[in-house]
Amino acid sequence: MNQDTDLPPASTPHSSLIDLRSDTVTQPSATMRDVMFSAKVGDDVYGEDPTLNELEQYTAQLLGKAAGIFLPSGTQSNLIAMLCHCARGEEIIAGDQYHTFLDEARGASVLGGTTLHPLSTDKLGRFELDALLDAIKPDDFHFPVSRLLSLENTVSGCVQDQTHLDTLADAAHTHGLSVHLDGARLMNAVIKQQSTPQALTANMDSVSLCLSKGLGAPVGSVLVGSTDFINRARRLRKMLGGGMRQAGMLAAAGLYALKNNLQSLAEDHEKASQLATALNQLNGLQVDMERVQTNMVFIKTQAADAAPLQDFMRQRGVIIGAQRNVLHRDISLDDVGKVIELFQQFYRRH
């Protein structure tokens, strides 16, 4: 069966590809590049980069915390948060589908000597209060000390119910645990719920916010918390090699993203909804519509179609994920229309 008889393979420059693998593939806009180019800089390790200082202060205020610290990646931001909250031999409780448990190489265990206790989550990323309470260890030297509850919002694009998160955080605090929020895509949840960042982070002791997932900045995350917490984080950042020098150009991109790109996330959500609705009508392809809440679309193909579909799309200038596909600011409505048309062409041949 030749799936390519009607349209010949196209040779597409990478810069013009429609890339649906992640919202981390976005390119800085022309205006963002100009802001980066003209940024005032200094040596951040000495605390002398004015643009970086502004980003940290702005983000802390945005999320309702006292202080912030800029870090190269969300993984390092979460790692430093967990190491700040926990001593060696202490325990972190997290969802089994959370990024901190699945996708960060268990750095908190490898580098910090902590243990991670995963709680089973449903497909929307939720675990119940009873599961958390059962996981918190009694004061018994046979067990590790339960020290931290690590939450996440969104979880694979699914917005977490804020009342439920607050209930979990209150229970953790009652039992002496701190609470960290991996808010890599927190702003998607803020926009989807028409809420405010502070409303979603009020009960969290620390929050990690990624600037390069959906917001359009090229790199970086900001970790926020109390002043003492961030002071400890600075020592750990130095230890992990995350201290940078004239990083104000990166900070300028983050500031621009936070001040200008939040509302456009709603457009990403709408594009995801349009794509999911169209693909869900194709025979041979399943779309989990319940998980289409923000900017992610999860598809399931027949096993024999998976690789041919990806090849078919790539030859025509579209990179898709085997399951997860993510809409972002570099994908236009016209691009969404092209992707839908190509999916339709592929499945007509099958």
N, C-alpha and C positions, 0 to 999 in steps of 0.2 A: 504494500500500500504506500503510494507516494503522496505525502501530505503537502508537497511543495509545488505541485504542477501548475497552479494558477498564478502564484506570485513567486518570482525568482528570489533567491536569497539576496538580502541587501547588505552591503558593507557600510556600517554606520560608525562614524567617529564616536568615541566614548563620551565626548562632551555633549553630544546631541541625543544620547540614549535616554529613554524613559525608564528610570530605575526605581522599581517598587520594592527593593529588598528592605529598605529601612528609611526612616526620616533623618538618619545621620549622614546621608549622602548629599545633602543640599550644599550648594555653592554660595559663598557670601555675595550679596547683591552689590551692585556698583556703588550705591550709597554707603553700604556697610564698609566696603573697601576704602572709600574716601575717608570715612570716620577713623578707620584703623590707621591709615597713612598719616593722618594729622594728629594722632593721639599724643598727649604729653606723657612722657615716660620717665621712670627713675628706677633705682635698684630696689625691687620689691623685697628681697631678703632683708634689706635694711629698713623696710617699711616706707620707702621713699618714692614709690610709684603713685602719683596722684590719681591716675585713671583707675588703677587697680584698687586703691583705697576707696574710691567712689563706688566702684562696682560692689565691693564687699559691704559697704555701708548701705547702699541702695537695696541690695538683695535682702540683707538682714531686716531692714525696715519693711520691705514688701511682705516678708514672711512672718513678721511680728516677733523677731528675735533681737537679742542685744548686739550680736556681732557675727561676722562671716569671714570665710577664708576661701580664696580661689584655688582650685586644684585642677590638674591637667585632665582628669577623667572622672566619670561617675564611679567607676570601680574603685579608684583611689579614695574618692570622697566617702563612699560607704565603708571602705576598709578602715580609714582613719576614725570615722564615727564609732565603729564597733570597738576599735582598740581604745578609744577614749573612754567608752562606757564600761569596758570589761577588762578585768585582770586575767592573767593566765589561770586556766582551770575553771573559769566561770563560763556561763552558758548563755547563748543567744537563741531565742525562740523566733522562728520565721516560717512563713508559708513555703510549702514544698515546691511551688511553682514561681517563687519570687526570684528576682535576679540575684539577690545577695546569696541565695542558697544554690541556685543552679549554675550561674554564669560568671562567677567571679573567682573560680579556681580554689574555692574554700580558703581564700587568703587569710581570713580572720583566724582560722585554725592553724594553717601552716606557719604564718608569721606571728600570730598573737597568742597561740596556745589556748584558744577558746574552743568550746564545743558548740555545734549548731544542732538544735533540735527542730526538725521539720514537722510542721502540722499539715495534714492533708487538706488541700483546698479543692473547691469545685472548679468547674471550667471557667467561672467568672472571677476566680481568684479569692474567694471568700472562705474563711474558716470560722467556726462557731466559738462563742465564748466558753462553752463547756470544755472544748478541746484545749483552749489556752489554760484554763484553770487546772485541768488534769496534768498539763505539762509542767507547771510551775512546781519546782521541787520543794519538799519540806526541809526544814533546817536539820539536816542529818548528814554527818560526814561521809556517808556512803555515796552521796550524790554531789554532782557539781552544783554550785550556787547559781540559780537562775537570776541573771542580772539585767538582761535586755530583751525587750520585745521589738523586733524589727518588722515594720509594716511597709506596704508599698501601695502607691496610687499614681497612675493607673497600673493595673496588672494586665499585661498583654493587651493594652487598649481598653480594658474594661474598667469603668469608673466604680470605685468602692463607695458603698453607702456611708455617708459621713457619720450618721448617728451610730452605726455599728462600729466604725473605727474608733469613735470617741468612747464607746462602751468598752472596747478592748483596751484602749489606753488607760481609762479610769481603773479597770481591774488590775492592769499591770502596775500602775502607781500604788494602788492599795496594798499590793503584795511586795512593794519595795523595788520593783523593776523600773528602769528608765525605758523611754520609748523613742526609737529612731524611725523616721519616715524616709524611705527611698522614694523621692519625688521626681525621678528622672523625667517623667511626663506629667508632673503635677498640674502644669498649666492647662493641659488638655482637660483634666478633670474640672478645673476652675471654670473654664469657658463652657464646657458642656453643661455644668450645673448652674451657670450664670451666678456664680458665687464670687467670693474674694479669696485670695491666697491665705490671708490670716485666718479666715473661718475654717479652712481645711488643715491648718497647722497649729492651731491654738493649744491643742492637747499633746503636741509632740515636743520632746525635749531637744531634738535635733532634726534637721531636715537637709537632705541633699537635693539640689536642683540642677539638672543638666541644661546647659545652654545650647548644645549642638543637636538635640533631639527635637525636631519640629520648629524650634525657634530660629534656626538659620545661622547661628554662630558657628565658626569653624572648629572650635575646640573649647573644652572647659566645663567645669561644674563649680558651684558655690555651695559650701557646707555652712549652715548657720546654727547657732545655739547661744548659750549663755557666754558671757565674757570669759569665765574660767574655762569652760569647755573649749572655746576657740583657742585660747592660749595653749592648752594641751595639744590641740590639733596642729598648731604651728610647729611644735617640737617634733611631732610625729611626721609631719610633712617633710621637714628637713631630714629626718632619719630615713625616709623612704625615697629621698631624691626628688621630691616634688617641688622644691623651692626654685623659682625662676627669677631671672633678673629683670630686664626691661620688658615686662609682660603686659604693659599698658596697651599695646596694640591689640592683644587678645582680649583684654578687659573691655576695650572700647567696642569691640564687636558684641560682647555680651551685654553691655549697657544698651547699645542700640537695639538689640533683639528684645530685651525686656521692656523697653520704652515704646517700641514700634510694632512688634510682630505678634503680640499676644492675640489680638482680635482675629487675625488671619487664620488662627487655628480652627475657628468655626468653619471656614471654607474647606479646610482639609477634612473635617468631619462630614461635610456635605458631599464632597467628592467620594469619600469612602462609601457613603450610603448609596450614591448613584451607581458606583461600580458593583457593589454587593447586590443591589436589586436586579441589575441587568444580568449578572453572572448566575444568579440563583434561578434564572429561567432556562438555563441551558441543560439539556439532557446529557448525562455523563459527568456532571460537575456538581458538587455540593458546596454550599456556602452556609457557614454557621451564622445565621442572621442575629441570633441572640448576642453574639459577641461583637457585632458591629455597633459600637457605642461611640467611638471617637474616630481615630484615623487608621484603624487596622481592619483588614478583610482576610478571614481565614477560609481557605478553599481546600477541598478534598477531591482529588482526581482518582480515577481508576489507576491501579498500579502500572498498567501497560502504557498509560497516557502521560505519566509524569515527566519522564525525560524528553519524549518527543514534543510535548507542549512547551517546555522551557526552551528547547532548541528552536522550535518554530517561532516563538516570540523574540528570541535573541536575534535571529536572522533578520527580523523586521524592526529592530531597534528598541525592543522592550525587554528589560530584565525583570523577571518575576521570581518570587520565592516559591519554594515547593509547596508551602502551606501559607505562611504569613506574607501578606502584601500590605505595604504601608504607603498611605497618601501623605504628601508633604507640599511645601510651598513651591517647589520646583516642578510640580506636576500641574499643568493647566487643565481646564475643563475640556479643551480640545484634545489634550493628551488622554484624558479619561475616555473620551469618545473613541479615540483610535484603539486604545487597549480593549474596549468592549467589542469593537468591530473585529479585531484580530482573534479574540476568544471565539466569537461567533463563527468566523471563517474556519478555525481549527475544528470546532465541533460539528460543523456541517460536513466536513470531510470524514468524520468518524461516526 
